[in-house]
Amino acid sequence: MKIVLDHLTKKFPGRNRKERGEVTAVGDFCFEIPDGKLVGLLGPSGCGKSTTLNLICGLLKPTEGKIFFGDDDVTNLPPENRGVGLVFQNYALYPHLTVRKNIQFPLENLKGEAKLTREEMEEKVYAAAKLVQIEGLLERKPGELSGGQQQRVAIARALVKMPKVLLLDEPLSNLDARLRLQTREEIRRIQKETKITTVFVTHDQDEAMSISDLIVVMKDGYVQQVGRPQDVYDDPVNLFVAKFLGTPPINVFDGSVKNGRLYIGDDAVLQVGGVPDQNVHIGVRPEGFLLREDGPLHCQMGRLEVMGRDVSVVSSHPGCQSDTIRSIIPAESAIDTASDIVRFALKPGKVFLFDQAAEARIPFEIRV
């Protein structure tokens, strides 16, 4: 089931007593979520991603715009008639009911032709439990389960009716790091098996990039960029997107373009074509540094952080907007830790230029 958001807008009354304006939580959102894909809505707190999810499921009505499931306009359809499954950040399980009864609960509310016999409900409950690998826990109560197991119960309950659309609102934020990793892998496996169109809301870019077919990066209610996770990472449209994606985050410098050369401070780090002379923001991904004795970028050596496969060189430069620069290099690289200065060359494909005023991406030609 594809989902089409057609100029979707949601405004709330402002709380400023002197100025009774409106606050735009979601602004002119236009996007088609392909049938059977998993799409991640990604952005910081307050960017409008959960509001978008609540509009899709019908808990909120849009101020403007329309929502289509397939060719059907569901903008004014009640949530219970949209055929959606919703999993919240807090699992919202009934503590006095067993896992079996929690999963079965949505089936008991079916009426008319959709009403099921007791045997049919038991079959569906077991199938949903098996899908999330908790079929051996059906007689336990939520208080007897771990956080990860409770989350699986919540997912099974959302899936038991085989919804047209599965909506996940920060479903992993209450889990520890290892469980988050395991559960997000399970969510991806389940989505691939069921082929249910899924919208996954998160502020964690690692989660979104690891399991999504497409990501939608949002800021202040507006879509910044849509694309495949790797494409958005490799080709950000503005400085916000570049800074939001990536761990460690992108290193941002104040620099300038003069006569076809890109400068960070007094260091001429690249030859760039097609860019008029101007001051710019320069973004360099952590993996975009090459350790070289004759490298044009001179940084003050800080320390090394050994990560096993790679080494993170922590250094500093007056042109960097943060106190430290993190450069990821292979662990076998020879690094003179006794030296006060570490020198780098830059990989052109990992360097991005941004306008200083609007922070939009500035394309450039790589020259040798």
C-alpha positions as CSV (number, residue, x, y, z in Angstrom):
1,M,0.0,0.0,0.0
2,K,1.6,3.2,-1.1
3,I,1.0,6.4,1.0
4,V,0.8,9.8,-0.7
5,L,1.1,13.0,1.4
6,D,-0.2,15.8,-0.8
7,H,0.9,19.3,0.5
8,L,0.3,18.0,4.1
9,T,0.3,20.9,6.6
10,K,-0.5,21.0,10.3
11,K,-0.6,24.2,12.4
12,F,-1.3,24.6,16.1
13,P,-2.3,27.8,17.9
14,G,0.6,29.8,19.2
15,R,1.0,30.1,23.0
16,N,2.3,33.6,22.9
17,R,-0.5,35.8,24.5
18,K,0.7,39.0,22.8
19,E,0.9,37.5,19.4
20,R,-1.8,35.0,18.6
21,G,-0.1,33.5,15.6
22,E,0.1,29.8,14.6
23,V,3.0,27.4,14.9
24,T,3.6,25.2,11.8
25,A,4.4,21.7,13.0
26,V,4.4,20.2,9.5
27,G,4.7,22.5,6.5
28,D,3.7,21.6,2.9
29,F,4.9,18.0,3.1
30,C,4.7,16.3,-0.3
31,F,6.0,12.8,-0.6
32,E,5.0,9.4,-1.9
33,I,6.0,6.4,0.3
34,P,6.3,3.4,-2.1
35,D,4.4,0.2,-1.6
36,G,6.1,-2.3,0.6
37,K,9.0,0.0,1.6
38,L,10.4,1.1,5.0
39,V,10.7,4.8,5.3
40,G,12.5,6.6,8.1
41,L,11.3,10.0,9.3
42,L,14.5,11.5,10.8
43,G,15.2,14.7,12.6
44,P,15.8,16.4,16.0
45,S,13.1,16.7,18.7
46,G,10.4,19.1,17.6
47,C,11.0,18.8,13.8
48,G,7.5,17.4,13.1
49,K,8.2,13.7,12.5
50,S,5.8,12.4,15.2
51,T,3.1,14.9,14.1
52,T,3.5,13.6,10.6
53,L,3.0,10.0,11.9
54,N,-0.1,11.0,13.8
55,L,-1.5,12.7,10.7
56,I,-1.0,9.5,8.7
57,C,-2.7,7.3,11.3
58,G,-5.6,9.8,11.9
59,L,-4.9,10.8,15.4
60,L,-4.5,14.4,14.1
61,K,-6.4,16.1,11.3
62,P,-4.3,18.2,8.8
63,T,-4.8,21.9,8.6
64,E,-4.3,21.7,4.8
65,G,-3.5,18.9,2.3
66,K,-4.6,15.3,1.8
67,I,-3.5,11.8,2.7
68,F,-4.0,8.9,0.3
69,F,-3.6,5.2,1.0
70,G,-3.2,3.8,-2.6
71,D,-5.9,5.7,-4.5
72,D,-8.2,6.2,-1.5
73,D,-8.4,9.6,0.2
74,V,-8.2,8.8,3.9
75,T,-7.8,12.4,5.1
76,N,-11.0,12.4,7.1
77,L,-11.3,8.7,7.8
78,P,-11.2,7.7,11.5
79,P,-8.1,5.9,12.7
80,E,-9.9,2.6,13.3
81,N,-10.9,2.5,9.6
82,R,-7.5,3.2,8.1
83,G,-6.1,-0.2,8.5
84,V,-2.9,1.0,10.3
85,G,-0.9,-0.7,13.0
86,L,0.8,1.7,15.5
87,V,3.7,1.0,17.9
88,F,4.5,3.6,20.4
89,Q,7.7,4.6,22.3
90,N,6.1,3.3,25.5
91,Y,4.8,-0.2,24.8
92,A,1.3,0.5,26.1
93,L,0.7,-3.2,27.0
94,Y,-2.0,-4.2,29.4
95,P,-0.1,-5.4,32.5
96,H,-2.9,-7.6,33.8
97,L,-3.2,-9.5,30.6
98,T,-1.0,-12.3,29.2
99,V,1.1,-11.8,26.1
100,R,-1.5,-13.9,24.3
101,K,-4.3,-11.7,25.4
102,N,-2.4,-8.5,24.6
103,I,-1.8,-9.6,21.1
104,Q,-5.3,-10.9,20.7
105,F,-7.0,-7.7,21.9
106,P,-7.3,-5.9,18.5
107,L,-9.0,-9.0,17.1
108,E,-11.7,-9.0,19.7
109,N,-12.9,-5.6,18.6
110,L,-13.6,-6.7,15.0
111,K,-17.2,-6.6,14.0
112,G,-19.5,-7.7,11.1
113,E,-17.8,-9.7,8.3
114,A,-14.4,-9.2,9.9
115,K,-15.3,-10.9,13.1
116,L,-13.3,-14.0,13.8
117,T,-14.0,-17.2,15.6
118,R,-12.0,-18.2,18.7
119,E,-9.9,-20.7,16.7
120,E,-9.1,-18.1,14.0
121,M,-8.0,-15.6,16.6
122,E,-5.7,-18.2,18.2
123,E,-4.2,-19.0,14.8
124,K,-3.5,-15.3,14.1
125,V,-2.1,-14.6,17.5
126,Y,0.3,-17.6,17.2
127,A,1.4,-16.5,13.7
128,A,2.1,-13.0,14.9
129,A,4.0,-14.2,17.9
130,K,6.1,-16.6,15.8
131,L,6.9,-13.8,13.4
132,V,8.5,-11.7,16.2
133,Q,9.9,-14.9,17.8
134,I,8.0,-14.8,21.1
135,E,5.7,-17.8,20.6
136,G,7.2,-19.4,23.8
137,L,6.2,-16.4,25.9
138,L,2.4,-16.3,25.3
139,E,1.4,-17.2,28.8
140,R,3.6,-14.7,30.5
141,K,2.5,-11.2,31.6
142,P,4.4,-8.0,30.5
143,G,6.0,-7.6,33.9
144,E,7.8,-10.9,33.4
145,L,9.4,-9.8,30.2
146,S,12.5,-7.8,29.3
147,G,12.2,-4.5,27.5
148,G,13.1,-6.1,24.2
149,Q,10.5,-8.8,24.6
150,Q,7.8,-6.2,25.5
151,Q,8.6,-4.3,22.4
152,R,8.2,-7.5,20.3
153,V,4.7,-8.0,22.0
154,A,3.8,-4.5,20.9
155,I,4.9,-5.1,17.4
156,A,3.0,-8.4,17.3
157,R,-0.1,-6.7,18.5
158,A,0.2,-4.1,15.7
159,L,0.8,-6.8,13.1
160,V,-1.9,-9.3,14.1
161,K,-4.6,-7.7,12.0
162,M,-2.1,-7.5,9.0
163,P,-2.5,-3.8,8.6
164,K,-2.0,-2.0,5.3
165,V,0.5,0.3,7.0
166,L,2.7,-0.1,10.0
167,L,3.7,3.0,12.0
168,L,6.6,3.0,14.5
169,D,7.0,6.0,16.7
170,E,10.5,6.0,18.4
171,P,10.1,2.2,19.1
172,L,13.6,1.6,20.4
173,S,14.3,4.5,22.6
174,N,13.6,2.7,25.8
175,L,16.1,-0.1,25.1
176,D,19.8,-0.4,25.9
177,A,22.4,-0.2,23.1
178,R,22.7,-3.9,22.4
179,L,18.9,-4.5,22.5
180,R,18.4,-1.5,20.2
181,L,20.7,-3.1,17.6
182,Q,19.0,-6.5,17.9
183,T,15.5,-5.1,17.8
184,R,16.0,-2.8,14.8
185,E,17.4,-5.8,12.9
186,E,14.2,-7.7,13.8
187,I,12.0,-4.9,12.7
188,R,13.8,-4.9,9.3
189,R,13.5,-8.7,9.0
190,I,9.7,-8.6,9.9
191,Q,9.1,-5.8,7.4
192,K,10.8,-7.6,4.6
193,E,8.8,-10.8,5.4
194,T,5.5,-9.1,5.6
195,K,6.1,-6.5,2.9
196,I,3.9,-4.0,4.9
197,T,4.6,-0.4,4.0
198,T,6.3,0.9,7.2
199,V,7.0,4.4,8.5
200,F,9.7,4.5,11.2
201,V,10.1,7.7,13.3
202,T,13.4,8.3,15.0
203,H,15.9,11.0,16.0
204,D,18.7,8.4,15.8
205,Q,20.4,8.6,12.4
206,D,22.2,5.3,12.9
207,E,18.8,3.5,13.3
208,A,17.3,5.3,10.3
209,M,20.2,4.7,8.0
210,S,20.7,1.1,8.9
211,I,17.1,-0.2,8.2
212,S,15.4,2.3,5.9
213,D,14.9,2.0,2.2
214,L,14.4,5.8,2.1
215,I,14.9,8.5,4.7
216,V,13.2,11.8,5.1
217,V,15.2,14.4,7.0
218,M,13.1,17.1,8.7
219,K,13.8,20.3,10.4
220,D,11.3,22.8,12.0
221,G,8.4,21.1,10.3
222,Y,9.8,21.1,6.8
223,V,11.4,18.4,4.7
224,Q,15.1,19.1,4.1
225,Q,16.0,16.0,1.9
226,V,14.6,12.7,0.8
227,G,16.6,9.8,-0.6
228,R,18.3,6.5,0.0
229,P,20.4,6.7,3.2
230,Q,23.8,6.4,1.6
231,D,22.8,8.9,-1.1
232,V,21.7,11.5,1.5
233,Y,24.9,10.9,3.4
234,D,27.1,11.3,0.3
235,D,25.2,14.2,-1.2
236,P,23.6,16.4,1.5
237,V,21.7,19.4,0.1
238,N,22.6,21.7,3.0
239,L,24.7,22.1,6.1
240,F,21.9,20.9,8.5
241,V,21.6,17.5,6.7
242,A,25.4,17.1,6.5
243,K,25.7,17.8,10.2
244,F,22.8,15.6,11.2
245,L,23.9,12.4,9.5
246,G,27.1,10.7,10.4
247,T,28.9,9.2,13.4
248,P,31.3,10.8,14.3
249,P,29.7,13.9,12.9
250,I,31.1,15.9,10.0
251,N,33.9,18.3,10.8
252,V,32.9,21.9,9.8
253,F,35.4,24.6,9.1
254,D,35.2,28.3,8.3
255,G,37.0,28.8,5.0
256,S,37.2,30.7,1.7
257,V,37.6,30.2,-2.0
258,K,40.2,32.4,-3.6
259,N,41.3,32.1,-7.3
260,G,40.1,28.5,-7.5
261,R,41.7,27.4,-4.3
262,L,40.0,26.3,-1.1
263,Y,41.5,27.6,2.1
264,I,41.1,26.6,5.7
265,G,42.9,29.4,7.5
266,D,46.2,29.8,5.6
267,D,46.2,26.2,4.4
268,A,45.3,25.8,0.7
269,V,43.7,22.3,0.9
270,L,42.1,21.8,-2.5
271,Q,41.8,23.1,-6.0
272,V,38.2,23.8,-6.8
273,G,36.6,24.9,-10.0
274,G,33.4,26.7,-10.8
275,V,33.1,28.6,-7.5
276,P,33.5,32.4,-7.3
277,D,35.7,33.9,-4.6
278,Q,33.7,33.9,-1.3
279,N,33.7,32.8,2.3
280,V,32.2,29.3,2.8
281,H,31.5,26.7,5.4
282,I,33.6,23.6,4.6
283,G,32.4,20.1,5.8
284,V,34.8,17.2,5.8
285,R,33.6,13.7,6.8
286,P,35.8,12.0,9.4
287,E,36.8,9.4,6.8
288,G,37.8,12.2,4.4
289,F,41.2,12.7,5.8
290,L,44.4,11.2,4.5
291,L,47.4,11.1,6.8
292,R,50.4,12.5,4.9
293,E,53.7,14.0,5.9
294,D,53.3,16.6,3.1
295,G,49.5,17.1,3.6
296,P,48.4,20.7,3.1
297,L,46.1,20.8,6.2
298,H,48.2,21.4,9.4
299,C,46.4,20.5,12.6
300,Q,47.5,20.5,16.2
301,M,47.9,16.9,17.4
302,G,45.6,15.9,20.3
303,R,45.3,12.2,21.0
304,L,44.5,8.9,19.4
305,E,41.4,6.9,20.1
306,V,41.8,3.2,19.1
307,M,38.6,1.7,17.8
308,G,40.0,-1.7,16.6
309,R,39.6,-1.7,12.9
310,D,40.2,2.1,12.7
311,V,41.9,4.9,14.6
312,S,40.4,8.2,15.4
313,V,42.9,11.1,15.4
314,V,41.7,13.9,17.6
315,S,43.2,17.2,16.6
316,S,42.4,20.9,16.4
317,H,42.6,23.8,14.0
318,P,41.8,27.5,14.4
319,G,39.5,27.3,11.4
320,C,37.3,24.5,12.8
321,Q,34.0,25.5,14.3
322,S,34.3,22.9,17.1
323,D,37.1,22.4,19.6
324,T,38.2,19.1,18.1
325,I,38.5,17.5,14.6
326,R,37.9,13.7,14.4
327,S,39.7,12.0,11.5
328,I,39.1,8.3,10.9
329,I,42.2,6.5,9.5
330,P,43.2,2.8,9.1
331,A,44.6,1.2,12.3
332,E,47.8,0.2,10.5
333,S,48.7,3.8,9.7
334,A,52.0,5.0,11.2
335,I,51.3,8.1,13.4
336,D,54.0,10.1,15.1
337,T,52.3,10.8,18.4
338,A,55.3,12.7,19.7
339,S,54.8,15.4,17.1
340,D,52.8,18.5,17.9
341,I,51.6,18.8,14.3
342,V,49.6,16.2,12.2
343,R,49.2,16.9,8.5
344,F,46.4,15.7,6.3
345,A,45.3,15.7,2.6
346,L,41.6,15.7,1.9
347,K,39.5,13.3,-0.2
348,P,37.6,15.6,-2.6
349,G,34.5,13.3,-2.5
350,K,34.2,13.7,1.2
351,V,34.5,17.5,1.2
352,F,31.4,19.7,0.9
353,L,31.1,23.5,0.5
354,F,28.1,25.5,1.9
355,D,27.0,29.1,1.5
356,Q,27.6,31.0,4.7
357,A,24.3,32.8,4.6
358,A,21.7,30.2,3.6
359,E,23.9,27.2,4.3
360,A,22.9,25.6,1.0
361,R,25.3,23.3,-0.8
362,I,27.7,24.8,-3.3
363,P,28.8,22.4,-6.1
364,F,32.4,22.5,-7.2
365,E,34.6,20.9,-9.8
366,I,37.5,18.8,-8.5
367,R,40.8,20.0,-10.0
368,V,44.2,18.3,-9.6
